[in-house]
Each structure stands twice: as C-alpha cells, then as structure tokens.
Amino acid sequence: MFRLLTLFSCLTCCFGLPIDSPADGRPNILFVAVDDLRPELGCYGAGTLTPHFDALASSGIRFDRAYCQQAVCGASRLSLMGGRYPTSLGEHTYHVEGWRKRHPDLLTLQQHFGQSGYRTVGLGKIYHGARGPGVDPENWDEWIVVNGASYALEESLRVLREQPRPRAGSRAKGPSTERADVDDDAYTDGARAVEGAKQLKKLAAAGKPFFLAVGFTKPHLPFNAPARYWDLYDRSQFAMPPNRGVPPGYPDFARNASAGELRSYADIERRVPAEFPDPLNRRLLHGYAACVSYTDANLGRLLEALDESGAAENTIVVLWGDHGWKLGDHSSWCKHTNFEVDTRVPLLMRVPGKAAGHESEALVELVDLYPTLCELAGLPIPGHVQGRSFASLFDDPKASHRESAYSMYPHGKFAGHSIRTSTHRYTEWFRREDGKRVARVLTDLVADPGETSNVLDDPGHSAAREHAARKLAKRVAEALAP
C-alpha cells in the first residue's frame, strides 16, 4: 500500500493530477516578495524603521546568509518559481519575456501547489511585471491585477510626460524620488496591500488550503512613498558607505559603474555615480529608507489581516527579496553584479509549530525555497527541481545547509560565476564565445565585509583559493545541468 501511495504522489507531481486529500492539517502559504530589497531592515541591524519586518523575524527564523542566483528581477524570480538555476533555464534578462513559450512544461511553484489541491491566488510583482503573459496567469486559480499610481504629484507626472524615451522601445521615466502627502493606498503597493488583506480573509473563510502570493515593488526605483515615511528620517543623518572601492583585478565591465538603470530617471545627472554630488546621494539614500518603511507598513497590513482571519496558526509565512542592491557601495547604485551586496537577500520565514526567534547562519539559496515549501507542506518535490530543501533548519536553526551559495551574472560577451563560502567570495569571469577565463577575484569577507580587497595571490589564502576554485567549477556544472 505504501508503494502504491508513493507511486500516486509521483504521478500527481509529474502529470498534474490533483491530490484528493483533506484540507485539515495542510498549512497555507503566504508568499511575500519584495523588489530590490537588500537586508536593509532593523532586524538585520540596519538603521531603517521596520517594526513589522522585525516582528516577523522574531516570530520565525531570520536567514542571514541567503543569496539570489542572479542579481536582476526577471531571472531571479523565474529561477525561484521554476526551481532551476538561470544558467539551466537560459533566462538571464530582467524581464524574461515569453518564458512560458520557451518552457511550456516547466512545473512552477504555484502550479505544483495548485495541482496538489491548493487554491492559488497571486497579485503584484511575483514574476517580472504584474500583468500580461509574464505572470503566467493560466497557471494560477486567480491572478489579480491591482491598479494604482506610480507618481502622485502633478509635478512628477508632468516631468514624466515631458521626458523623452532613453531609446527606441523603452519607457520614459520621471523623477527618481517623490514625497507626496497622500494615503498609503494612493500608490500601487498600498493598493496591493489592501487587496492582499482582502484575499487573505476570503481564502481563510473558504476553508481550503491556499497559496497566496503578494509582490511589493518598493523599494524599486523610483523611490516614491507617502510623506509620513520620509518624515521618519532626518536626511542629514544619511551618509555614503565606506566601501567605495572595488577589489583590485575586478573587471570594469562587471562593476556596473555607470548604474544605467538609475541614470535613466529624469532628474539624475548624466555623470557617473562616483561623481554624484552629496545632496543627490543623500536624497537617494533617504528615498530608499522611506520606501522600505512604506513596504514595512504594507507588510503589516497583510500580517494583521492574517491574524484577523484566524488562519495564522496554520499558515507558513515567507518573505523574500529578489536580489540585493547597491546604495553607493563600490561607487555605484542598483544591482547587476556578483558583489556580495547585490547577491545577498533578506529571507524571513515563520512556520507554525517550528523554531521561532532564531537567526540562521546557514548558506541558503532562493532556488532552495521551492523544495523547502514542498517539504514543509508535505508535497512531493518535483524531479526537475535543482534547489535543496532547508526544511530541517526549522528544527535546528544552528545547523548548516550548503558549503557555498552560487550566483552568476552575464555581462555582454562575458559571464561571471561566483560563490559565497562561509568566509570568502570567489568569482571568475569567462569569455562566452570560447570559455576562456579572463579574471578572478577572492575576497576574505570576514576581514573585509565591504568587499574591496583581493587576496587571490596572498599565500595565506592559497588553501581557500584552491578550495573555492574547485567548488565553483562543480557549482557551475551543476547549475548548467539540463
């Protein structure tokens, strides 16, 4: 009988047959994604005011060494939702438009839960974008498009209307920041929080296990938030980070020194970020912090609705950022590199009946979330999944999980592959046409957490260098597996 049940579970996973089992005891999933959020939260020791993020961390586990697989929105999100590395999927751009046509049989995370008897509802930014084929609407029970404003001030809208497109086919962009004396739901993310709270209560009342995904865009540019969140901070207290340099030998093409994403906004000077005036830097730092606090309030609205719904005691809450972000680090902004600050992400999880109020130093990857949620929910892990479940960490938060966390980033004719070990970051760049290695860097992050040094040729780090080189080669081969 056990073999028959096991066979049935495998067939269900592979062929999409629904699991006809009762809802009782199966945990719900509240799946919250935040765009461009590095671990700039109070619970991670940052100076931002984030009481709801902090409360979630104290009620579950805060993962201090969680890493994305590519520091750009589309590739990172599809990797997580598809359970495979970007190098395996061959999806590396920020938008990954048309991915479902290229991968028609990819069993995604929400699709697997839906085929296993869960009610799946999504809204906001889970995949790249919030509407259209890229959000995979056919494979949700319901995909909700929430309308809202990106800018609230007429002055900002005027700038947006008058701003020429940076290039053919691209969209014009308005100011990089906006402080508006408006209610939270005047902006799109606030409206998403309202709809998400409504859906939580509706799904809880239905009595069927649910997978609700809510994606917030802020603190993605432009840094627009209601005035009350700007007013939490004194701009004069913001300062640029000390790690303005880059490791010697780090290729110029891999540094993203121009921060083109930021410089496409109407009010950003066309000079390189290393030459930005201090008032501009402080305004941007202030805006990022205001947006993080705004997202904290939106998260709080979701968590409050979960408590009021009566479903909190049987709901796994997972909050993740799709990649890190430079806030003046390495004399630049945005993401698009293999630096530690680009690849490290916030990850907070609360699992009913499991460890709470703990921090984990285990190395985990976003691609690991797919199998982890499957195991925690009692679902089979599909065979295509490349991630590794870290569900056991909820029984022993001090345990280890991986020897390294792997990330990569393509730069035109070159590809950079990088691993984070417990002590070092090691990165190699290859020419894509012939696979020739063109550069490599090893940084001791214990001694240099800002990642501005290269100890590749230091005899004291020779063992770490050789170990990292072997490990990276293995990780690249694993990530490329079809």
N, C-alpha and C positions, 0 to 999 in steps of 0.2 A: 504493500500500500504506500509506504513512504517513497519508493521509487516512482510509483505512478504519479504521486503528487508533485514530486520534483520534476518529472518529465513535463507535467502540465504547466508548471510555472515557467519552465524554459520555453515551451511552445508559445505561451502567452507573451513572453518577452520578445520572441523572435518574430511572431506573426501577427501581433497586435490584437489577440483575443482578450476580451475583458476578464479580469479575475472576479468571479462571482462570490465574494466573501462579504461578511457583515461589516458595517462601518464601526461597530463598537470596538474600541481599543486602538484603532489605527489613528496615528497622530495627523493632525492637519499641518500644513506648511504655510507660514507667512514668509515670503521670499522678497526681501527688500534690497534693491540695487541703487547705488548712488554713483553718479557720474563724476569723474575727475577728482574723487576724494582720496587724498593721501591720509595717513593716520594722524591728521591734524585735529585731534579730539582731546578733550580733557582727560578721558580715561587712558589715553596714551601718553600723557604728560605734557601735552601742548597747552598753550595759553588760551585757546578758544573756549567759549562758554557753551557746553553741550550737555546739559543735565539729563536728557533722555537717552542719548548715546551712552552716557556713563551709567545710567540706571540699568540699561540692557546689559552692559558689560558686567555689572555687579550681580546680575541675576543669572548669568551664564558663564561662558568662557570667552576671554579676550585672547585672540591669537596674535602674538607679537611678531611672528615671522611667517606671514602669509604673502604669497607672491603671485602676480599675474603671469601669463605666458607670453603676452606681447603687450607693450605699453601703448595701445591705441584701442579706441572703443569697439569698433566692429569685430576685429579679430579676437580680442579678449573675450567678448561676450559670447560669440559663437563657439569659441573653444570651451567655455564653461558649460553652455547649454547643450552642446553636442557631445561633451565628454572626451574630446580629442584635441591634440595639440594643433596650433595653427599650421605648423610645418607639415603635419599629416593631412590636414584638410586642404592645404594650399590656399588658405584665405588669410591675407595679410593687410588689407587696407582698412581704413577707418570705417567705411560704410558697408563693405562686403555685399553690395547689391546683387541680387539674383542668386544668392547662395543656395536657396532651396532647389532651383533648377539644376544646379551643379551637384547637389547632394540630395536627390529625391528620396533616398531610402534611409537617410540619417535619422535615427530614433532619438529625438531630443528629450531633454529632461522633463519638460511639462507634458510632452507627448507620451512618454513612458508612464508618468503618473496618471494621465488621463485614461490610458488603456488598462490601467490597474485599478480602475474604479473610483478615481478621484475626480471631483469637479474642478476643472482648471479654468481660472479667470486671470487675465493679465491686463495691465494698463501702464502707461508711462514708458520709460526707456528701459527695456529688458534686453532685447536685441538692439542693434543700432536703429535709431529712429523710433517713432511712436505710432506710426500708421503705415499702411501700404504692405506689399508682399514681404518686405524685410522682417516684419514682426511675426511672420508665419501664422497668420490668423486662422488658417484652415485647421491647425493642429492645437487650438485651444477650444474649450467648450464655449468660451466667450472672450473676445478681445474688445476692450472698451477704449474708444478714442475720447480723450478728455481735452476739450478746447480751453485755451487760456491765452493770456498775453505774455509776450517776452519782454516788452517795454510797456511802461505805464504812463510815462510823461510825454506830452505832445512834443516837447523839445527833442526828446530822443527819437521819436517817430519821424520828425522832420529830418533829422540827420540821417536816419535810415533811408528815407525816401530819396534824399539827395546824394547818397553815397553811390559812386559808380561801382560796378562789379569788378572785383580784382582781376578776373579773367573770364573768358567765354565759358558759359555753362555753370559758373559759380554764383553764389548768392551774395548780394551786398550785405554788409554788416554795419550796424550802428555803433554807438559808443560802447566802450569796454566795461563801463560801470554805470549803475543807476541807483540812486537813493530816492525812493518815492514814498510819500506819506499815504500809504494805501493799506487795505486789509491784506492779510496773508493770502487769501484766495483770489486776489487780483492778478497774481501771476500764475502760470500754468501749474507749477509744483504744488501750490496751495490748493488749487482745484483738484489735483490728483489726490492729495491727502484727504480731502472731503469725500471724493468718490471711493477711495480705498476704504475709509472708515465705514461708509455705507455698505460696501460689498462685504466687509468682514461680518457685520451684523446679519446681513442677509444670508450669507453662506453658513454661518453658525446656526441660524434658526432652521435651516433646511435639514440638518442632521446627517448630511453625507460628508465624508472626509473631503477636505478641499485643499487645493494648491493655489494660493492667491499670490500673484507676483505684482509688486508695485515698484516702479522705477522713477526715481527723482533725478532731475537733470542738474540742479545746482549741487556743487559749486562750479559747474562748467561755465565757461565764458558765454555771454557777458556776465559780469558779476553784478546782477540786479537783485535787489532784495528790499523788502519794506524798510522804511526808515528806522523802525524800532530796533532792528538788528544791527544796523550801522551804529546806532546810538549806544550800543552795549560797549563800544570800544573807543578809546582815545587814539586818534591817528598818530599823535606824536610818540606813542609808545611802540610803534612798529619800526623794525629795523631789518635790513637785509641780512641774510645768513652769512656766517663766516666762511663757508666752503665755496668761495667764488671761483676757485681754480679747477683744473681737471688733472687727472693723473698724467704724468709725462708718458708720451707714446700713445695716448688716446687719439685715434684718428679724427681729424677735423670734420670729416663727413659724418661721423657718428655722434657728434656733440649736440646737434640741433642748436647751434649757437645763434641762429637767426630768429628762432621762435616764430616762424611764419604764421602760425595759427593766431597768435596774439596780435601780430603786426598787421593783420588784415582788418582789424577794427578801426573805425573811422577816426578815433581820437588818439591813436598810438603813433608816435613819431616813427618815421621810416628808418631811423638809425638802428643799429644792432642793440640788443638788450644790455650789453655791457656798458653802453653809453647812455642809458636812460637816466634822466635827472632824478634826484631823490624824491621830489614831490610825486612824480608819477609812480615810482616804486612803492612808496608808502600808500598811495591811493589803491594800487592793485592789491597789496597785502591786506589792507583794511577791507576791501571788497570781498576778497576770498573768505576772510574770517566772518564777515556779515552773512555771506551765503551759507557757510557751514552752520552757523547758528540758526538761520532760517530753515535749513533742512532738518536740524535737530527738532525744531518746533513741529514740523510736518511729520517726522517720525513719532513724536509724542502723541500726535492726534491719532495715528494708527494704533499705537500701543494702548492708548486709553480706550479706543473702540474695541480692541481685542479683550481687554479686561471686562468691559461692559457687556460684551456678547456672551460671556460665560464659557467661552471656548479656550481661554488662556491655559488652563491646566492640561489641555491635550493638544497644544499647538507648538510645534518647533518654530522658533523664530531665527531666521538667518539674515544677517545684514552684511553686505559686501560692497567694496568699491572695485570698479573695473580695472583700475591701474592707479599708479601714483601720479605725482605732479611736481614740477619744479616751481618753487616760489623764490626765484632769484638764485637758487642753487646752481653752481657751475656757471655763473654769469648768464643764466638763461631762464626761460619760463616754459610752461607747458610740459608735454611728455615726449614721446618719440625717441627714447634712447634706452640703453640697457643699464643705466645707472641704478644704484640701489633706491634712490628716491623716486624713480619712475616705476620700478617694478614692485616695490613693497606696497601692500594694500591693507586697509582695515578689514578685519573679519571678526564679527561678533556673533555668537550663536547661543541660544538658550534651548535646552532640551528638557522637557518635563521629566522629573524624577532622576535627573543626572546631575553631575557636578555643577555647582554654582559659585560665583565669586572667585574664580580662579583665572590665572594667566598661563598660557601655554607658550613655551619657547620652541616647540616642535616646528620644524620646517614643513610647511604645507603649501599646496598649490591650488589655485582656483579650479583647475581641471579635476581636482580631488573632490569637489563639492558634489558632483553628480553621484558617484558611488557612495559617498558618505550619507547623503539623504536617502538613497535607496536602502542602505543597511539600517539606518535609524527607523525607517518606515516599514521595514520588513519586506521590501520588494527585492526581487532578483536583480542583480547587476548585469545589464546587457553586455554581451561579449565584445562589442566594438569599443567599449569604454577604456581609455588609456589611463585615466586617473586611478588613484589608490585611496580607498576609504580610510578616513581617520576617525571613524566612529568610536574606536577603543579609547581615544583620548578623553571622551566624556566620562569614562570610568577611572582613568588615570591621567589627569592633565599634565603630570610631570614626565610622562613617557615621551620617547622620541617617535618620529614618523618616517622622515626621509633623511638621507645623508646630504642631499642637496635639493635646491629648488631651481628649476630650469626656466629661462626666458630667452626670447630671441627678438631681433628687430632687423628688418631689411632696410638698407639704405641704397637705393638705386642699383648700381652694379655690385653692391657688396651686401653681405649678410653677417650680422653679429650674433653669436651664440654665447650665452652667459649662464653661469651657475652661482648660486649663493650657498656656501657651506656654512657650518656653524661659526666660522671665524673669518672667512675670506670671500671676496667676489673675484671670480676669474672669468675673463671674456676674451674670445677670439673672433677675429673678423676674417672672412673669406671672400675671395672674388667669385662671384656666382657663375661666371662662364666656364671656369676651369677648376674651381675648388681650391685654388691656391690660398694659403693663409698669408695675410698681409700685415697683421698686427695682433698683439695680445697684451693684456694688462692683468696684473694681480694686485689686489689691494687688501691689506690687513684691516678689516673693519673694526676689530677690537681696538687697535691703536689709532685708527683713522676713520671714525664713523662717518665723516663728511665725504670720504672717498675722493681725495685729491692727490694721493700718492700711488706709486707703482713700485712694488717690491719684487718684481719678476726676477731681477738679476741679483737680489740680495741672497747671499749664501745661507743666511738664517731662515729663509723661507723656501729653500730648494725642495724640501720634502712636501710642503704644502703645494708648491707649483706642480710637481710631478703627479701628485695625487689628484689635483684639480684637473689637470690636462687629461688624465685617463678617465676621470669621472665625466667630464664634459663630452668627450668622444662617445662614451656609452650613452649619455643622455640624448645627444643629437641623433644617434642611430635609433634609439627607442622612439623619439618623437617623430621621426620620419617613417616609422613603420606604417604600411598601408592598412 
